[in-house]
């Protein structure tokens, strides 16, 4: 599953000071992602979301992970213990608060990368005024294919108003 993900469509948000977006960068340009991703992959998990913020002189780092079959609190704790020492070295002299979690039921999908990561999962799509439930069969940079009522349906991302796991 994880080997099928094309990282060219992943965007890592770097957020600083009360939610003001500092910059957007793809994973190749994000030093923190390059540190965290190989560790998470060692636990057969994919980074779905990575964000950072400065909160009262502490660097707050949030990592949302996905693992086929689900990820529990023990796995999040284990990955957190593996990631934290590397992040503290990267953060230099700053205090670090690391939060590692699962995407949760009902996660809203935000970009093509997430559709690719969640291939095989149940999804609910809002198109104009109609919700369609199905399973993600395939996804690429421009569209997603789902199986709904024994029929394969293809949707360009621009036609999807909202997408949620369920």
C-alpha positions as CSV (number, residue, x, y, z in Angstrom):
1,X,0.0,0.0,0.0
2,X,2.5,2.6,1.1
3,X,4.8,1.9,-1.9
4,X,2.0,2.9,-4.3
5,X,1.8,6.5,-3.0
6,X,3.2,9.1,-5.4
7,X,4.7,11.8,-3.1
8,X,4.7,14.4,-5.9
9,X,1.2,15.5,-4.8
10,X,1.9,15.8,-1.1
11,X,2.1,19.3,0.3
12,X,3.3,19.8,3.8
13,X,2.0,22.9,5.6
14,X,4.4,24.9,7.7
15,X,2.4,27.1,10.0
16,X,3.8,29.6,12.4
17,X,2.4,32.3,14.8
18,X,-1.3,31.9,15.4
19,X,-2.1,30.0,12.2
20,X,-0.5,32.5,9.8
21,X,0.8,30.4,6.9
22,X,4.5,31.0,6.5
23,X,5.1,29.0,3.4
24,X,3.9,25.9,1.4
25,X,6.5,23.4,0.2
26,X,6.4,20.0,-1.3
27,X,8.0,17.1,0.6
28,X,11.3,17.3,-1.2
29,X,11.8,20.9,0.1
30,X,10.7,20.2,3.7
31,X,13.5,19.3,5.9
32,X,11.3,18.1,8.8
33,X,9.2,15.8,6.5
34,X,12.5,14.3,5.3
35,X,13.4,13.4,8.9
36,X,10.1,12.1,10.0
37,X,8.9,10.2,6.9
38,X,11.5,7.4,6.9
39,X,11.0,6.7,10.6
40,X,7.2,6.5,10.1
41,X,7.6,4.2,7.1
42,X,9.7,1.9,9.3
43,X,6.5,1.4,11.2
44,X,4.5,0.8,8.0
45,X,2.8,4.1,8.4
46,X,2.3,7.0,6.0
47,X,2.4,10.7,7.0
48,X,-1.0,12.2,6.0
49,X,-0.5,15.6,7.6
50,X,2.4,17.5,9.1
51,X,2.2,21.0,10.6
52,X,4.3,23.1,12.9
53,X,3.5,26.2,14.9
54,X,5.2,28.3,17.6
55,X,3.1,28.4,20.7
56,X,4.5,30.3,23.7
57,X,8.2,29.7,22.7
58,X,7.5,26.0,22.1
59,X,7.6,24.4,18.7
60,X,4.3,22.5,18.3
61,X,4.6,19.6,15.8
62,X,1.5,17.7,14.7
63,X,1.8,14.5,12.7
64,X,-1.2,12.6,11.4
65,X,-0.4,9.0,10.4
66,X,-2.2,6.3,8.4
67,X,-1.7,2.6,8.5
68,X,-3.7,0.0,6.6
69,X,-6.0,-1.6,9.1
70,X,-5.8,1.4,11.4
71,X,-3.4,2.9,13.9
72,X,-3.9,2.7,17.6
73,X,-2.7,4.7,20.6
74,X,0.1,2.3,21.3
75,X,1.5,2.6,17.7
76,X,1.2,6.4,17.9
77,X,3.1,6.4,21.2
78,X,5.8,4.1,19.8
79,X,6.3,6.2,16.7
80,X,6.3,9.4,18.8
81,X,9.1,7.9,20.9
82,X,11.1,7.1,17.8
83,X,10.5,10.5,16.1
84,X,11.0,12.8,19.1
85,X,14.8,12.5,19.5
86,X,15.4,13.2,15.8
87,X,13.0,16.2,15.9
88,X,14.7,17.6,19.0
89,X,18.1,17.5,17.3
90,X,16.5,19.2,14.2
91,X,14.8,21.8,16.4
92,X,18.2,22.7,17.9
93,X,17.6,24.8,21.1
94,X,13.8,25.1,20.9
95,X,11.4,23.2,23.2
96,X,9.3,20.7,21.2
97,X,5.8,19.4,21.8
98,X,5.1,16.5,19.5
99,X,1.6,15.2,18.8
100,X,1.1,12.0,16.8
101,X,-2.4,10.8,15.9
102,X,-4.5,8.8,13.5
103,X,-6.6,10.5,10.9
104,X,-9.8,9.5,12.7
105,X,-13.1,8.4,11.4
106,X,-14.7,11.1,9.3
107,X,-11.5,12.8,8.3
108,X,-12.0,15.4,5.5
109,X,-9.6,14.6,2.7
110,X,-7.7,17.7,1.6
111,X,-5.6,16.9,-1.5
112,X,-4.8,14.3,-4.1
113,X,-2.1,12.8,-1.9
114,X,-4.7,11.9,0.8
115,X,-6.9,10.2,-1.8
116,X,-3.9,8.1,-2.8
117,X,-3.0,7.2,0.8
118,X,-6.5,6.1,1.6
119,X,-6.9,3.8,-1.4
120,X,-9.2,0.9,-0.4
121,X,-10.9,2.9,2.3
122,X,-14.6,3.9,2.5
123,X,-15.3,7.4,1.4
124,X,-18.2,9.8,1.2
125,X,-18.1,12.4,-1.6
126,X,-20.3,15.5,-1.8
127,X,-21.0,16.4,-5.5
128,X,-23.2,19.5,-6.0
129,X,-26.1,18.5,-3.6
130,X,-25.7,14.7,-3.5
131,X,-23.6,12.5,-1.3
132,X,-22.1,9.4,-2.8
133,X,-20.6,6.6,-0.7
134,X,-18.1,4.2,-2.0
135,X,-14.6,2.7,-1.7
136,X,-11.5,4.4,-3.2
137,X,-10.3,2.2,-6.1
138,X,-7.6,4.5,-7.5
139,X,-6.5,8.1,-7.4
140,X,-4.0,10.3,-9.2
141,X,-3.1,14.0,-9.3
142,X,-6.4,15.0,-11.1
143,X,-9.1,12.5,-10.2
144,X,-10.4,9.6,-8.0
145,X,-12.1,6.4,-8.9
146,X,-14.5,4.8,-6.5
147,X,-16.7,1.7,-6.4
148,X,-20.2,2.5,-5.4
149,X,-23.1,0.1,-5.7
150,X,-21.1,-2.4,-7.8
151,X,-20.2,0.4,-10.3
152,X,-16.9,2.2,-10.9
153,X,-17.3,6.0,-10.9
154,X,-14.6,8.5,-11.8
155,X,-14.6,12.1,-10.5
156,X,-12.2,15.0,-11.2
157,X,-11.2,16.7,-7.9
158,X,-12.8,20.0,-9.0
159,X,-16.2,18.4,-9.1
160,X,-15.9,17.3,-5.5
161,X,-17.2,19.8,-2.9
162,X,-16.2,17.7,0.1
163,X,-14.7,14.2,0.7
164,X,-14.7,12.4,4.1
165,X,-13.7,9.0,5.3
166,X,-16.4,7.0,7.0
